[in-house]
Structures are given as C-alpha cells and as structure tokens.
Amino acid sequence: MMRIRLLSCLTVFTLFFSMAQSALTQESPAAVTLYAELGENAGISQIVDHMLALALQDARIKDSFRDSNLKRLASLLKEQFCVLSDGPCRYSGDGMKETHEGLQITSAQFNALAEDLQIAMEQVGIASRLQNRLIARLAPMKRDIVHARP
C-alpha cells in the first residue's frame, strides 16, 4: 500500500515537473509593440488625421501648411508614426533635416504641433502612457526640424 502511494506521488510529481518544464521551454509571446497598442494602421491613421485637422485650424501653425500637399503629408506622417512605433512599415520620405531646412520652423511651432498631436490622441482615446511613449520617440526630431529662433 505504501508502495502504491509512493508510486502515485512520484507519478504526480513527474507529471507536474514535465508540465512545468514544458511551460518554461515554450516560446514566450512576443512583446506587444507600441504600433499594436496604438491600433496599428487604423489607429495611427485616426491620430494623424485628427492631428492635421487640428493643425489646420491652429492659428499658431496653420500658415505653415499653406503650400503643403496635405494628402502626401498625411501619408508620410502615418508611415513615420508606424516606423517609430515598431510597426511593419517603411518610411519613404526624406530625412527631417532636409525636409524642414529653410522653412524657419520655431520651437513654438514645433511645440504647437506636439500639442495638437496630444489633443488628437486624447480625442481618439489613446491612453496617456501610450501618448507619452509616442511623443518620447518623436521628440528627438526637434533638433532636425527647428531651424529658426523665436
């Protein structure tokens, strides 16, 4: 009887050990990307579309977009946000420095667009922690975009 109990305990232990070992050796699921958390292409499109609508109404910066091809701008911003959020996209535009050189963009204008982006993300329901992650990835571009002093 004692021997049967011992075998039962060993069987349970072996089964438990093999299940635990199997769980440890299985691949862990891939980390969720910011791209996925923003809602992938559909979510990024919403963010960019709302941001541009706000920017075009924003007295501080709307004149900056007067001569822009807004359809192309929206497309490039969507690509860029996708790349920066670890999405499966490729940015097809020129570098930030080359694109903005000669436009005399000020820090105030850059900050105004950043505010419009944050408002747009609020409007489409993006959580604050995700907003901060995206903005942190965009912030280093400021040195390549701002070329004028206030």
N, C-alpha and C positions, 0 to 999 in steps of 0.2 A: 504494500500500500504506500509505504514511504517512497519506494522507488517510482511508483506511478506519479505521485505528487512532484517529485524531483524532475521527472521527465516532462510533466506538464509545465512546470515553472521554466525549465530550460527551453521548451518549445515556445512559450510565450515570450521569453527573453529574446530568443533568436528571431522571432517574427518582429518584435518591436525594434531590435537592433537593425535588422535588414531594412525595415521601413524608414528608420531614421537615417541610415546610410544612403538610401535611395533619395531621400529628400535633400540631403546635403550635396549629392553629386549631380542633381538635376540643375540645368542652367537656370539662373535666376532671371526673371523677366527683365527686359531692357528698361532702363530708366525712362520715365516719361519726359519727353522734350518740352521745352517752352512752346515750340511750334504746336504740339498736340494740345497743350493746356490753353493756348490762345484760340483754339478751334480750327487749326490747320488753315488751308487756303480760304475757306469761307469766313472764318473768324478774322483773319488778317485783312481780307477784303473789306469787311464791315468796318474795321478800325480805320483803315486808310481812307475809305470813302467818307466816313464821318469826320475825320480829321481835316480832309481837304475842304469839305463843305464849311466847316468852322473857320478854316484859314481864309477862305474866300470872302467871309463875312467879317473877318477880324480887321478893324481899321489899322491896327499896328503893322500888318503884313500883307494885306490883300493886294496892294500895288506891286508887290514883289512877284506875283504870279501872273501879272497882266499879259506878258508876252510868252507865257509858257504853253506848251502843248499839254493840257491837263490830262488827257487820256494816256499819253506816254508817261507823264509824271506819276500818275496813279499806278500804272503797270510796274514801273521801276521801283516805286516805294514798296509795293507788295512783294516784289522779288527780294528786295533788300531786307524787309522785315522777316520774310521766310528764311533767308540765309542766316540772319542774325539770331533767329530763334531755333536754329538747328533743324530746319526743315529740309526737304529734299529738292531744294531749288538752286538755281544758279543765277547770280546777278549779272545782267547783260549790259548794264550801263557803264559809264566812265567812272573813274575814281572821284571821290568827293572833292578833293583839292582842285582837280582840273575842271570839274563841273561848276564849281562856285567861284573860281578865280575871276576877278573883275566885276563881280556882282555887288561888291561892297556891302555884304551882309554883316550886320552888327550883332553883338551879343544879345541885345534886347530883342531883335527879330528872331534869333535862334531860340531864345527862351520863350517867346510868344508862341512859336510853332510847337515847342515842347509842351506848353500849357494846353494848347489846342489838342495835342495828342492825348494828354492825360484826360481831358474832358471827354474826348471821343471814346476812350476806353471805359470811362465811367458810364457813358450812355449805352454802350453795348454790353455792359455787365461784366467787365473783366475785373477780377479780384485785385485788390491793392498790391498784394505780394507779387502778382504777375506783372502788373503795371511797372512796379519798381524794377523787376528783372529785365524787362524790355528796355526801359529808359536807361538802365545802367549799361546796357550793351550799345545803345545809341550815343550816349554821352561823349565817348572818346572822339566821335566825328566832329565835335565842335571845333577843334583846332584846325581841321581841314575846310570847314565851311565858313567860319567867321574870318573876314578879311578887312573889316573896317572898324575903326574906333568910334565910339558913340559921339 
